[in-house]
Amino acid sequence: MGIDYGTARIGIALSDELQMLAHPAETIVVARSADPAARVAAIVLEKNVERIVVGLPRHMNGSAGESANEANGFAEKLRTVVQCEVCTWDERLSTAAAHRALRAAGKSTRQTRDYVDQVAAQFILQSYLDRRQPNQGGAEPEPFA
């Protein structure tokens, strides 16, 4: 499972059974959810998720800012409510890439508001999955601390 964490919306993406392709799955609107971490935990159980990859929005120079601290905090909270592994992953420019991909598909910003976070989560998870592929050495990617 890939997560694009935001204080307003949380994008969720899931991989296929072979863990090769990421797919947009759901957007959790924080203001409408009593407990977003509990919703993620429910999806983990429902979909048999083995690992959660939370996008860590680092600055271009690699440093962590307020958004990265918030994402780390959410990852920590998830670790207390799920049984699977939770790691963080560099997500620099994933939301920008999601917006570009949706615009290329002919969608306006207004049309994509409800699912751009899912697509950003898809980019995060896909980059993680791609890094795990045998042609990349086959080893587990190094998560960010």
MODELLER restraints for C-alpha pairs under 7 A, 6 or more apart:
rsr = mdl.restraints
at = mdl.atoms
rsr.add(forms.Gaussian(group=physical.xy_distance, feature=features.Distance(at['CA:1:A'], at['CA:12:A']), mean=6.95, stdev=0.5))
rsr.add(forms.Gaussian(group=physical.xy_distance, feature=features.Distance(at['CA:1:A'], at['CA:13:A']), mean=5.63, stdev=0.5))
rsr.add(forms.Gaussian(group=physical.xy_distance, feature=features.Distance(at['CA:1:A'], at['CA:14:A']), mean=4.56, stdev=0.5))
rsr.add(forms.Gaussian(group=physical.xy_distance, feature=features.Distance(at['CA:1:A'], at['CA:15:A']), mean=6.46, stdev=0.5))
rsr.add(forms.Gaussian(group=physical.xy_distance, feature=features.Distance(at['CA:1:A'], at['CA:49:A']), mean=6.47, stdev=0.5))
rsr.add(forms.Gaussian(group=physical.xy_distance, feature=features.Distance(at['CA:1:A'], at['CA:51:A']), mean=6.24, stdev=0.5))
rsr.add(forms.Gaussian(group=physical.xy_distance, feature=features.Distance(at['CA:1:A'], at['CA:52:A']), mean=4.74, stdev=0.5))
rsr.add(forms.Gaussian(group=physical.xy_distance, feature=features.Distance(at['CA:1:A'], at['CA:53:A']), mean=6.06, stdev=0.5))
rsr.add(forms.Gaussian(group=physical.xy_distance, feature=features.Distance(at['CA:1:A'], at['CA:125:A']), mean=6.84, stdev=0.5))
rsr.add(forms.Gaussian(group=physical.xy_distance, feature=features.Distance(at['CA:2:A'], at['CA:12:A']), mean=5.76, stdev=0.5))
rsr.add(forms.Gaussian(group=physical.xy_distance, feature=features.Distance(at['CA:2:A'], at['CA:13:A']), mean=4.93, stdev=0.5))
rsr.add(forms.Gaussian(group=physical.xy_distance, feature=features.Distance(at['CA:2:A'], at['CA:14:A']), mean=6.23, stdev=0.5))
rsr.add(forms.Gaussian(group=physical.xy_distance, feature=features.Distance(at['CA:2:A'], at['CA:52:A']), mean=5.88, stdev=0.5))
rsr.add(forms.Gaussian(group=physical.xy_distance, feature=features.Distance(at['CA:2:A'], at['CA:53:A']), mean=4.77, stdev=0.5))
rsr.add(forms.Gaussian(group=physical.xy_distance, feature=features.Distance(at['CA:2:A'], at['CA:54:A']), mean=5.96, stdev=0.5))
rsr.add(forms.Gaussian(group=physical.xy_distance, feature=features.Distance(at['CA:2:A'], at['CA:121:A']), mean=5.20, stdev=0.5))
rsr.add(forms.Gaussian(group=physical.xy_distance, feature=features.Distance(at['CA:2:A'], at['CA:122:A']), mean=6.48, stdev=0.5))
rsr.add(forms.Gaussian(group=physical.xy_distance, feature=features.Distance(at['CA:2:A'], at['CA:124:A']), mean=6.23, stdev=0.5))
rsr.add(forms.Gaussian(group=physical.xy_distance, feature=features.Distance(at['CA:2:A'], at['CA:125:A']), mean=4.67, stdev=0.5))
rsr.add(forms.Gaussian(group=physical.xy_distance, feature=features.Distance(at['CA:3:A'], at['CA:10:A']), mean=6.79, stdev=0.5))
rsr.add(forms.Gaussian(group=physical.xy_distance, feature=features.Distance(at['CA:3:A'], at['CA:11:A']), mean=5.57, stdev=0.5))
rsr.add(forms.Gaussian(group=physical.xy_distance, feature=features.Distance(at['CA:3:A'], at['CA:12:A']), mean=4.90, stdev=0.5))
rsr.add(forms.Gaussian(group=physical.xy_distance, feature=features.Distance(at['CA:3:A'], at['CA:13:A']), mean=6.52, stdev=0.5))
rsr.add(forms.Gaussian(group=physical.xy_distance, feature=features.Distance(at['CA:3:A'], at['CA:53:A']), mean=6.13, stdev=0.5))
rsr.add(forms.Gaussian(group=physical.xy_distance, feature=features.Distance(at['CA:3:A'], at['CA:54:A']), mean=4.72, stdev=0.5))
rsr.add(forms.Gaussian(group=physical.xy_distance, feature=features.Distance(at['CA:3:A'], at['CA:55:A']), mean=5.97, stdev=0.5))
rsr.add(forms.Gaussian(group=physical.xy_distance, feature=features.Distance(at['CA:3:A'], at['CA:121:A']), mean=4.99, stdev=0.5))
rsr.add(forms.Gaussian(group=physical.xy_distance, feature=features.Distance(at['CA:4:A'], at['CA:10:A']), mean=5.63, stdev=0.5))
rsr.add(forms.Gaussian(group=physical.xy_distance, feature=features.Distance(at['CA:4:A'], at['CA:11:A']), mean=4.83, stdev=0.5))
rsr.add(forms.Gaussian(group=physical.xy_distance, feature=features.Distance(at['CA:4:A'], at['CA:12:A']), mean=6.62, stdev=0.5))
rsr.add(forms.Gaussian(group=physical.xy_distance, feature=features.Distance(at['CA:4:A'], at['CA:54:A']), mean=6.40, stdev=0.5))
rsr.add(forms.Gaussian(group=physical.xy_distance, feature=features.Distance(at['CA:4:A'], at['CA:55:A']), mean=5.39, stdev=0.5))
rsr.add(forms.Gaussian(group=physical.xy_distance, feature=features.Distance(at['CA:4:A'], at['CA:117:A']), mean=6.21, stdev=0.5))
rsr.add(forms.Gaussian(group=physical.xy_distance, feature=features.Distance(at['CA:4:A'], at['CA:120:A']), mean=6.15, stdev=0.5))
rsr.add(forms.Gaussian(group=physical.xy_distance, feature=features.Distance(at['CA:4:A'], at['CA:121:A']), mean=4.64, stdev=0.5))
rsr.add(forms.Gaussian(group=physical.xy_distance, feature=features.Distance(at['CA:5:A'], at['CA:11:A']), mean=6.54, stdev=0.5))
rsr.add(forms.Gaussian(group=physical.xy_distance, feature=features.Distance(at['CA:5:A'], at['CA:55:A']), mean=6.76, stdev=0.5))
rsr.add(forms.Gaussian(group=physical.xy_distance, feature=features.Distance(at['CA:5:A'], at['CA:71:A']), mean=5.84, stdev=0.5))
rsr.add(forms.Gaussian(group=physical.xy_distance, feature=features.Distance(at['CA:7:A'], at['CA:30:A']), mean=6.74, stdev=0.5))
rsr.add(forms.Gaussian(group=physical.xy_distance, feature=features.Distance(at['CA:8:A'], at['CA:29:A']), mean=6.20, stdev=0.5))
rsr.add(forms.Gaussian(group=physical.xy_distance, feature=features.Distance(at['CA:8:A'], at['CA:30:A']), mean=5.33, stdev=0.5))
rsr.add(forms.Gaussian(group=physical.xy_distance, feature=features.Distance(at['CA:8:A'], at['CA:31:A']), mean=6.83, stdev=0.5))
rsr.add(forms.Gaussian(group=physical.xy_distance, feature=features.Distance(at['CA:9:A'], at['CA:27:A']), mean=6.50, stdev=0.5))
rsr.add(forms.Gaussian(group=physical.xy_distance, feature=features.Distance(at['CA:9:A'], at['CA:28:A']), mean=5.60, stdev=0.5))
rsr.add(forms.Gaussian(group=physical.xy_distance, feature=features.Distance(at['CA:9:A'], at['CA:29:A']), mean=4.61, stdev=0.5))
rsr.add(forms.Gaussian(group=physical.xy_distance, feature=features.Distance(at['CA:9:A'], at['CA:30:A']), mean=5.51, stdev=0.5))
rsr.add(forms.Gaussian(group=physical.xy_distance, feature=features.Distance(at['CA:10:A'], at['CA:27:A']), mean=5.60, stdev=0.5))
rsr.add(forms.Gaussian(group=physical.xy_distance, feature=features.Distance(at['CA:10:A'], at['CA:28:A']), mean=5.01, stdev=0.5))
rsr.add(forms.Gaussian(group=physical.xy_distance, feature=features.Distance(at['CA:10:A'], at['CA:29:A']), mean=6.55, stdev=0.5))
rsr.add(forms.Gaussian(group=physical.xy_distance, feature=features.Distance(at['CA:10:A'], at['CA:117:A']), mean=6.43, stdev=0.5))
rsr.add(forms.Gaussian(group=physical.xy_distance, feature=features.Distance(at['CA:11:A'], at['CA:26:A']), mean=6.14, stdev=0.5))
rsr.add(forms.Gaussian(group=physical.xy_distance, feature=features.Distance(at['CA:11:A'], at['CA:27:A']), mean=4.63, stdev=0.5))
rsr.add(forms.Gaussian(group=physical.xy_distance, feature=features.Distance(at['CA:11:A'], at['CA:28:A']), mean=6.47, stdev=0.5))
rsr.add(forms.Gaussian(group=physical.xy_distance, feature=features.Distance(at['CA:11:A'], at['CA:117:A']), mean=4.23, stdev=0.5))
rsr.add(forms.Gaussian(group=physical.xy_distance, feature=features.Distance(at['CA:11:A'], at['CA:118:A']), mean=4.10, stdev=0.5))
rsr.add(forms.Gaussian(group=physical.xy_distance, feature=features.Distance(at['CA:11:A'], at['CA:120:A']), mean=6.98, stdev=0.5))
rsr.add(forms.Gaussian(group=physical.xy_distance, feature=features.Distance(at['CA:11:A'], at['CA:121:A']), mean=5.48, stdev=0.5))
rsr.add(forms.Gaussian(group=physical.xy_distance, feature=features.Distance(at['CA:12:A'], at['CA:24:A']), mean=6.43, stdev=0.5))
rsr.add(forms.Gaussian(group=physical.xy_distance, feature=features.Distance(at['CA:12:A'], at['CA:25:A']), mean=5.48, stdev=0.5))
rsr.add(forms.Gaussian(group=physical.xy_distance, feature=features.Distance(at['CA:12:A'], at['CA:26:A']), mean=5.06, stdev=0.5))
rsr.add(forms.Gaussian(group=physical.xy_distance, feature=features.Distance(at['CA:12:A'], at['CA:27:A']), mean=6.00, stdev=0.5))
rsr.add(forms.Gaussian(group=physical.xy_distance, feature=features.Distance(at['CA:12:A'], at['CA:118:A']), mean=5.14, stdev=0.5))
rsr.add(forms.Gaussian(group=physical.xy_distance, feature=features.Distance(at['CA:12:A'], at['CA:121:A']), mean=5.58, stdev=0.5))
rsr.add(forms.Gaussian(group=physical.xy_distance, feature=features.Distance(at['CA:13:A'], at['CA:22:A']), mean=6.34, stdev=0.5))
rsr.add(forms.Gaussian(group=physical.xy_distance, feature=features.Distance(at['CA:13:A'], at['CA:23:A']), mean=5.37, stdev=0.5))
rsr.add(forms.Gaussian(group=physical.xy_distance, feature=features.Distance(at['CA:13:A'], at['CA:24:A']), mean=4.37, stdev=0.5))
rsr.add(forms.Gaussian(group=physical.xy_distance, feature=features.Distance(at['CA:13:A'], at['CA:25:A']), mean=4.81, stdev=0.5))
rsr.add(forms.Gaussian(group=physical.xy_distance, feature=features.Distance(at['CA:13:A'], at['CA:26:A']), mean=6.88, stdev=0.5))
rsr.add(forms.Gaussian(group=physical.xy_distance, feature=features.Distance(at['CA:13:A'], at['CA:118:A']), mean=5.86, stdev=0.5))
rsr.add(forms.Gaussian(group=physical.xy_distance, feature=features.Distance(at['CA:13:A'], at['CA:121:A']), mean=5.29, stdev=0.5))
rsr.add(forms.Gaussian(group=physical.xy_distance, feature=features.Distance(at['CA:13:A'], at['CA:122:A']), mean=5.03, stdev=0.5))
rsr.add(forms.Gaussian(group=physical.xy_distance, feature=features.Distance(at['CA:13:A'], at['CA:125:A']), mean=7.00, stdev=0.5))
rsr.add(forms.Gaussian(group=physical.xy_distance, feature=features.Distance(at['CA:14:A'], at['CA:22:A']), mean=5.49, stdev=0.5))
rsr.add(forms.Gaussian(group=physical.xy_distance, feature=features.Distance(at['CA:14:A'], at['CA:23:A']), mean=5.38, stdev=0.5))
rsr.add(forms.Gaussian(group=physical.xy_distance, feature=features.Distance(at['CA:14:A'], at['CA:24:A']), mean=6.54, stdev=0.5))
rsr.add(forms.Gaussian(group=physical.xy_distance, feature=features.Distance(at['CA:14:A'], at['CA:25:A']), mean=6.23, stdev=0.5))
rsr.add(forms.Gaussian(group=physical.xy_distance, feature=features.Distance(at['CA:15:A'], at['CA:21:A']), mean=5.36, stdev=0.5))
rsr.add(forms.Gaussian(group=physical.xy_distance, feature=features.Distance(at['CA:15:A'], at['CA:22:A']), mean=4.18, stdev=0.5))
rsr.add(forms.Gaussian(group=physical.xy_distance, feature=features.Distance(at['CA:15:A'], at['CA:23:A']), mean=5.96, stdev=0.5))
rsr.add(forms.Gaussian(group=physical.xy_distance, feature=features.Distance(at['CA:16:A'], at['CA:22:A']), mean=6.54, stdev=0.5))
rsr.add(forms.Gaussian(group=physical.xy_distance, feature=features.Distance(at['CA:19:A'], at['CA:129:A']), mean=6.66, stdev=0.5))
rsr.add(forms.Gaussian(group=physical.xy_distance, feature=features.Distance(at['CA:20:A'], at['CA:129:A']), mean=6.10, stdev=0.5))
rsr.add(forms.Gaussian(group=physical.xy_distance, feature=features.Distance(at['CA:21:A'], at['CA:126:A']), mean=6.37, stdev=0.5))
rsr.add(forms.Gaussian(group=physical.xy_distance, feature=features.Distance(at['CA:22:A'], at['CA:122:A']), mean=5.38, stdev=0.5))
rsr.add(forms.Gaussian(group=physical.xy_distance, feature=features.Distance(at['CA:22:A'], at['CA:125:A']), mean=6.05, stdev=0.5))
rsr.add(forms.Gaussian(group=physical.xy_distance, feature=features.Distance(at['CA:22:A'], at['CA:126:A']), mean=5.27, stdev=0.5))
rsr.add(forms.Gaussian(group=physical.xy_distance, feature=features.Distance(at['CA:23:A'], at['CA:122:A']), mean=5.68, stdev=0.5))
rsr.add(forms.Gaussian(group=physical.xy_distance, feature=features.Distance(at['CA:24:A'], at['CA:118:A']), mean=4.84, stdev=0.5))
rsr.add(forms.Gaussian(group=physical.xy_distance, feature=features.Distance(at['CA:24:A'], at['CA:119:A']), mean=5.52, stdev=0.5))
rsr.add(forms.Gaussian(group=physical.xy_distance, feature=features.Distance(at['CA:24:A'], at['CA:122:A']), mean=5.53, stdev=0.5))
rsr.add(forms.Gaussian(group=physical.xy_distance, feature=features.Distance(at['CA:25:A'], at['CA:118:A']), mean=6.28, stdev=0.5))
rsr.add(forms.Gaussian(group=physical.xy_distance, feature=features.Distance(at['CA:26:A'], at['CA:118:A']), mean=6.02, stdev=0.5))
rsr.add(forms.Gaussian(group=physical.xy_distance, feature=features.Distance(at['CA:27:A'], at['CA:115:A']), mean=6.38, stdev=0.5))
rsr.add(forms.Gaussian(group=physical.xy_distance, feature=features.Distance(at['CA:27:A'], at['CA:117:A']), mean=6.61, stdev=0.5))
rsr.add(forms.Gaussian(group=physical.xy_distance, feature=features.Distance(at['CA:27:A'], at['CA:118:A']), mean=5.97, stdev=0.5))
rsr.add(forms.Gaussian(group=physical.xy_distance, feature=features.Distance(at['CA:28:A'], at['CA:36:A']), mean=6.82, stdev=0.5))
rsr.add(forms.Gaussian(group=physical.xy_distance, feature=features.Distance(at['CA:30:A'], at['CA:36:A']), mean=6.40, stdev=0.5))
rsr.add(forms.Gaussian(group=physical.xy_distance, feature=features.Distance(at['CA:37:A'], at['CA:78:A']), mean=5.96, stdev=0.5))
rsr.add(forms.Gaussian(group=physical.xy_distance, feature=features.Distance(at['CA:41:A'], at['CA:81:A']), mean=6.42, stdev=0.5))
rsr.add(forms.Gaussian(group=physical.xy_distance, feature=features.Distance(at['CA:41:A'], at['CA:82:A']), mean=5.63, stdev=0.5))
rsr.add(forms.Gaussian(group=physical.xy_distance, feature=features.Distance(at['CA:50:A'], at['CA:84:A']), mean=5.32, stdev=0.5))
rsr.add(forms.Gaussian(group=physical.xy_distance, feature=features.Distance(at['CA:50:A'], at['CA:85:A']), mean=6.71, stdev=0.5))
rsr.add(forms.Gaussian(group=physical.xy_distance, feature=features.Distance(at['CA:51:A'], at['CA:84:A']), mean=5.47, stdev=0.5))
rsr.add(forms.Gaussian(group=physical.xy_distance, feature=features.Distance(at['CA:51:A'], at['CA:85:A']), mean=4.78, stdev=0.5))
rsr.add(forms.Gaussian(group=physical.xy_distance, feature=features.Distance(at['CA:51:A'], at['CA:86:A']), mean=5.84, stdev=0.5))
rsr.add(forms.Gaussian(group=physical.xy_distance, feature=features.Distance(at['CA:52:A'], at['CA:85:A']), mean=6.23, stdev=0.5))
rsr.add(forms.Gaussian(group=physical.xy_distance, feature=features.Distance(at['CA:52:A'], at['CA:86:A']), mean=4.69, stdev=0.5))
rsr.add(forms.Gaussian(group=physical.xy_distance, feature=features.Distance(at['CA:52:A'], at['CA:87:A']), mean=6.26, stdev=0.5))
rsr.add(forms.Gaussian(group=physical.xy_distance, feature=features.Distance(at['CA:53:A'], at['CA:86:A']), mean=6.07, stdev=0.5))
rsr.add(forms.Gaussian(group=physical.xy_distance, feature=features.Distance(at['CA:53:A'], at['CA:87:A']), mean=5.11, stdev=0.5))
rsr.add(forms.Gaussian(group=physical.xy_distance, feature=features.Distance(at['CA:53:A'], at['CA:88:A']), mean=5.42, stdev=0.5))
rsr.add(forms.Gaussian(group=physical.xy_distance, feature=features.Distance(at['CA:53:A'], at['CA:89:A']), mean=6.29, stdev=0.5))
rsr.add(forms.Gaussian(group=physical.xy_distance, feature=features.Distance(at['CA:53:A'], at['CA:125:A']), mean=6.62, stdev=0.5))
rsr.add(forms.Gaussian(group=physical.xy_distance, feature=features.Distance(at['CA:54:A'], at['CA:75:A']), mean=6.48, stdev=0.5))
rsr.add(forms.Gaussian(group=physical.xy_distance, feature=features.Distance(at['CA:54:A'], at['CA:87:A']), mean=6.18, stdev=0.5))
rsr.add(forms.Gaussian(group=physical.xy_distance, feature=features.Distance(at['CA:54:A'], at['CA:88:A']), mean=4.63, stdev=0.5))
rsr.add(forms.Gaussian(group=physical.xy_distance, feature=features.Distance(at['CA:54:A'], at['CA:89:A']), mean=6.05, stdev=0.5))
rsr.add(forms.Gaussian(group=physical.xy_distance, feature=features.Distance(at['CA:55:A'], at['CA:88:A']), mean=5.70, stdev=0.5))
rsr.add(forms.Gaussian(group=physical.xy_distance, feature=features.Distance(at['CA:55:A'], at['CA:89:A']), mean=4.96, stdev=0.5))
rsr.add(forms.Gaussian(group=physical.xy_distance, feature=features.Distance(at['CA:55:A'], at['CA:90:A']), mean=5.89, stdev=0.5))
rsr.add(forms.Gaussian(group=physical.xy_distance, feature=features.Distance(at['CA:55:A'], at['CA:91:A']), mean=5.00, stdev=0.5))
rsr.add(forms.Gaussian(group=physical.xy_distance, feature=features.Distance(at['CA:55:A'], at['CA:124:A']), mean=6.14, stdev=0.5))
rsr.add(forms.Gaussian(group=physical.xy_distance, feature=features.Distance(at['CA:56:A'], at['CA:68:A']), mean=5.25, stdev=0.5))
rsr.add(forms.Gaussian(group=physical.xy_distance, feature=features.Distance(at['CA:56:A'], at['CA:71:A']), mean=6.06, stdev=0.5))
rsr.add(forms.Gaussian(group=physical.xy_distance, feature=features.Distance(at['CA:56:A'], at['CA:88:A']), mean=5.87, stdev=0.5))
rsr.add(forms.Gaussian(group=physical.xy_distance, feature=features.Distance(at['CA:56:A'], at['CA:89:A']), mean=5.46, stdev=0.5))
rsr.add(forms.Gaussian(group=physical.xy_distance, feature=features.Distance(at['CA:56:A'], at['CA:90:A']), mean=5.00, stdev=0.5))
rsr.add(forms.Gaussian(group=physical.xy_distance, feature=features.Distance(at['CA:56:A'], at['CA:91:A']), mean=5.38, stdev=0.5))
rsr.add(forms.Gaussian(group=physical.xy_distance, feature=features.Distance(at['CA:57:A'], at['CA:67:A']), mean=6.33, stdev=0.5))
rsr.add(forms.Gaussian(group=physical.xy_distance, feature=features.Distance(at['CA:57:A'], at['CA:68:A']), mean=5.08, stdev=0.5))
rsr.add(forms.Gaussian(group=physical.xy_distance, feature=features.Distance(at['CA:57:A'], at['CA:90:A']), mean=6.33, stdev=0.5))
rsr.add(forms.Gaussian(group=physical.xy_distance, feature=features.Distance(at['CA:57:A'], at['CA:91:A']), mean=5.19, stdev=0.5))
rsr.add(forms.Gaussian(group=physical.xy_distance, feature=features.Distance(at['CA:57:A'], at['CA:92:A']), mean=5.42, stdev=0.5))
rsr.add(forms.Gaussian(group=physical.xy_distance, feature=features.Distance(at['CA:58:A'], at['CA:64:A']), mean=4.91, stdev=0.5))
rsr.add(forms.Gaussian(group=physical.xy_distance, feature=features.Distance(at['CA:58:A'], at['CA:65:A']), mean=6.63, stdev=0.5))
rsr.add(forms.Gaussian(group=physical.xy_distance, feature=features.Distance(at['CA:58:A'], at['CA:68:A']), mean=6.03, stdev=0.5))
rsr.add(forms.Gaussian(group=physical.xy_distance, feature=features.Distance(at['CA:58:A'], at['CA:90:A']), mean=6.66, stdev=0.5))
rsr.add(forms.Gaussian(group=physical.xy_distance, feature=features.Distance(at['CA:58:A'], at['CA:92:A']), mean=5.92, stdev=0.5))
rsr.add(forms.Gaussian(group=physical.xy_distance, feature=features.Distance(at['CA:59:A'], at['CA:65:A']), mean=6.87, stdev=0.5))
rsr.add(forms.Gaussian(group=physical.xy_distance, feature=features.Distance(at['CA:75:A'], at['CA:86:A']), mean=6.57, stdev=0.5))
rsr.add(forms.Gaussian(group=physical.xy_distance, feature=features.Distance(at['CA:79:A'], at['CA:86:A']), mean=6.21, stdev=0.5))
rsr.add(forms.Gaussian(group=physical.xy_distance, feature=features.Distance(at['CA:87:A'], at['CA:143:A']), mean=6.01, stdev=0.5))
rsr.add(forms.Gaussian(group=physical.xy_distance, feature=features.Distance(at['CA:88:A'], at['CA:143:A']), mean=5.61, stdev=0.5))
rsr.add(forms.Gaussian(group=physical.xy_distance, feature=features.Distance(at['CA:88:A'], at['CA:144:A']), mean=5.39, stdev=0.5))
rsr.add(forms.Gaussian(group=physical.xy_distance, feature=features.Distance(at['CA:88:A'], at['CA:145:A']), mean=6.95, stdev=0.5))
rsr.add(forms.Gaussian(group=physical.xy_distance, feature=features.Distance(at['CA:89:A'], at['CA:143:A']), mean=5.58, stdev=0.5))
rsr.add(forms.Gaussian(group=physical.xy_distance, feature=features.Distance(at['CA:89:A'], at['CA:144:A']), mean=5.71, stdev=0.5))
rsr.add(forms.Gaussian(group=physical.xy_distance, feature=features.Distance(at['CA:90:A'], at['CA:144:A']), mean=7.00, stdev=0.5))
rsr.add(forms.Gaussian(group=physical.xy_distance, feature=features.Distance(at['CA:91:A'], at['CA:124:A']), mean=5.85, stdev=0.5))
rsr.add(forms.Gaussian(group=physical.xy_distance, feature=features.Distance(at['CA:94:A'], at['CA:120:A']), mean=5.24, stdev=0.5))
rsr.add(forms.Gaussian(group=physical.xy_distance, feature=features.Distance(at['CA:94:A'], at['CA:123:A']), mean=6.00, stdev=0.5))
rsr.add(forms.Gaussian(group=physical.xy_distance, feature=features.Distance(at['CA:94:A'], at['CA:124:A']), mean=6.52, stdev=0.5))
rsr.add(forms.Gaussian(group=physical.xy_distance, feature=features.Distance(at['CA:95:A'], at['CA:120:A']), mean=4.93, stdev=0.5))
rsr.add(forms.Gaussian(group=physical.xy_distance, feature=features.Distance(at['CA:98:A'], at['CA:116:A']), mean=6.27, stdev=0.5))
rsr.add(forms.Gaussian(group=physical.xy_distance, feature=features.Distance(at['CA:98:A'], at['CA:119:A']), mean=5.54, stdev=0.5))
rsr.add(forms.Gaussian(group=physical.xy_distance, feature=features.Distance(at['CA:98:A'], at['CA:120:A']), mean=5.14, stdev=0.5))
rsr.add(forms.Gaussian(group=physical.xy_distance, feature=features.Distance(at['CA:99:A'], at['CA:116:A']), mean=6.69, stdev=0.5))
rsr.add(forms.Gaussian(group=physical.xy_distance, feature=features.Distance(at['CA:131:A'], at['CA:141:A']), mean=6.15, stdev=0.5))
rsr.add(forms.Gaussian(group=physical.xy_distance, feature=features.Distance(at['CA:132:A'], at['CA:138:A']), mean=5.35, stdev=0.5))
rsr.add(forms.Gaussian(group=physical.xy_distance, feature=features.Distance(at['CA:132:A'], at['CA:139:A']), mean=6.05, stdev=0.5))
rsr.add(forms.Gaussian(group=physical.xy_distance, feature=features.Distance(at['CA:132:A'], at['CA:140:A']), mean=5.67, stdev=0.5))
rsr.add(forms.Gaussian(group=physical.xy_distance, feature=features.Distance(at['CA:132:A'], at['CA:141:A']), mean=6.12, stdev=0.5))
